[in-house]
Amino acid sequence: MEYGTLLSNSFEYTKECLVGKWMKWILLIISTIIFPLIYGYVMRIYKGTTPAPELENWGGLFIDGIKLLIVGIVYFIPVFIVAALVGVGSSLTAMAGGDMAALGTMGIGMLVLLILTIIIALIVPIAYIRFSRMESFGEAFNFSAIFGHIGKIGWVDYIIAIIILGIVIGIIQFVLMLIPILGRLLLLILMPAFAIFSARYMTLVYDSAA
């Protein structure tokens, strides 16, 4: 997998979508605030649309965004449940007078929570793309197909690709957060760019299995 090509292609795709199209950029900033809209727009990118799709059919964008949001919420329900169990279990253990036992329970629980979160975070991008292309909730949770597709990409290549994306986006956002006031404003302005770049990047990763 050519990671440099993934990054450069995603950058050019994002630049073509936004640079010089300031009204579209402003509308996409608004869409990140009314976040189902940006989810709906990202769904169109996941479908492999080239060049980047125009902002059309706002009602459809909103509905599609809600659907994609539901998929994400369902996937992370186990994380919420485990987090709640860890919190309750640790509290009950501490109330019983076992501070060290409570720490042990919390430590094990946090480890399980971390592993579960990582596994789900690996699955969700493929689930999003399958849902976007096949428009079926069933396909978003077709685990055999999802794992099979990641296998075609190559697990190592896939994980490295996600790590690279996380590092690139994370560094930029971290630097912006260090800048008082202006950095927060720039972060808001660039949120559509991050969403488009990430969606295009993961779409290319998905299609690399073909």
N, C-alpha and C positions, 0 to 999 in steps of 0.2 A: 504494500500500500504506500503510495507516494503522499506522505503527510504534507509536504511543502505544496504540492499541487492542490490538495484539499483546502489549505489555508488561502492560497492565492486565488483560487477559483471562487471561494466564498467571499473573499474581500472584494473582488471585481463585481460579483453579483450584487453585493450590498451597495457598493459605490454606484453602480448603474441604477439601482433602485432609488437611491436617495439624493445623491449629489446633483444639484441643479434643479431638483424637483421639490422646492421648498414647501409648497402647499401640501404635497403628499406627505412630506416629512412631518409637518405640523399635525396633520390628521392622524398619522401613525403615533405621534407622541400622545395625542388625545386617546388613541386606541389603547395605549399601554395603561392609561389611567382607568378607562372603562375596559378592564382587562379581557373580558370575553372576546372583544373585537380583535385584539392582537392575536389571541389564540386561534380565532377563525382565519385570520390572515396567514398565520404560520401553517395552518392546515393546507392552504393552497400551495405553499412552498413545498411542503412534504409530498405533494402529489407530483412533484418534479417539474412544475411550471417554469419555463425559461422563455424570455427573461422574467424577472420578478413580476408577479401579478399586479394588476391595477387595483385600486380601492373601489370596488363596485359591490352592489347588493349588500348594503349595510345590515339589513335584517338577516340575510343568510350568514354573514360573517358572525353576527352575534350568536345565532343559534348553533352554528358549527363550533364556535368557541366554547359555548356552554357544554356541548357534547364532549369536546376534548378535555375540558376541565373535569367533567364527571369521571372520565377514564382515569385521569391522574389521581383524583380523590380516592377512587376505589382501590387503585394500586397501593396507595399509602395508608389505607385503613389498618393493615397489620402493624405498621410502624406506630400509629397512634395507640393501638391496643397494647402493644408491648411496652411502649413508653409509660402508659397509664399503670400497667401491672407492675413495672419496675418501681414507679413512684409509690404506689400503694403498698407493695411488698416491703420496701425499705422502711417506710413509715411505721408499718405494723411491727416490724422487727425491732426498730428503735424504741417504740412504745413498750415493747415487752422487756426492755432493759438491755438489749444486746446491741450496743453501738458498733462493736467490731463485726458482729454478724450482719448488721444493717449495711455496713460499708462493703462487706463481701457480697451481699445480695445485690447491692447497687452496681458493684464492679462487674459482676457476671452479667447482670441485666444490660448494662451499657454496652458490653462487648457483643452480646446477642443483638442488641438494637443497631449497633454499628454495622455488623455483618449483614443484617436484614436490609438496612438502608442501602448499602452498597449493591446488593443483589438486585433490589428493585430499581435502583438508579440505572443499572445496566440494561434492564429489561424495558423500561418505560420508553426510551427513544424509538425503539423498534416497534413497540406497541402503538405509539402515536402515529407512526408512518403507516403501519398496516391499517389502522382505523381510518386514517385520512384517505387512503387509496381505495379501500374496499368498502368504506362507509358501513361497517358492521361492528357492533360492540363485541360480538362473538370473536371476531378476528383480532380484536385488541387484547383478548385474553386467551388466544390460541397458543398456549405455551409451547407445544411441540413444534409448531410452525415458527414461533419466535426464536426458540433455541436452535432450530434447524437453520434458520437464516443467519443467525450469528455464527454458527458453525461454518457456513459457506464463506462468510467474510473472513473468518479466522478469529478465534477468541483473543489471542494475543494482540493481533492487529487492531481488533475492535476496542479492546481495553486501552491500548496505547493511544488510539485516536481520541477516545473520550478524555483521557488524562490531558492530552495536548490541548484540546478545546478548553477544558477547565482551567488550565494554567494560563492560556492566552487571555481569556475573558477575565479570569480572576485577577491577574496582574493589573490589567487596565482599570478595572473597577476599584481595586485597592488603592492605586495611585490617585485616582480621582477623589476617593474618599478622604485622602490626606489633605486635599486642598480645601480650606475653609470656604464655605458658602458657594463660591464659583464651582468647586468640584462637584457639589451636590446638584447644581444646576446643569452642569455638563453631563452628569450621570443620567439625569432625567432626559435630556436632549438625545443622548446616545442609546437609550434603552431600545428604541426600534431597531437600531443598527445591530445591537447585540442579539436581539431576537431573530432578525433576518439572517445574520451571519451564522448563528448556531443552527438554525433550521436548514439552511442550505448545506452547511458542513455535514450534518447528520444525514441529510438526503443523499449526498454523495457517498458517504460511508455505506448507507443502506444499498445503494445501487452498485457498489463495488462487488457485491456478491453475484451480480448477473453475469 
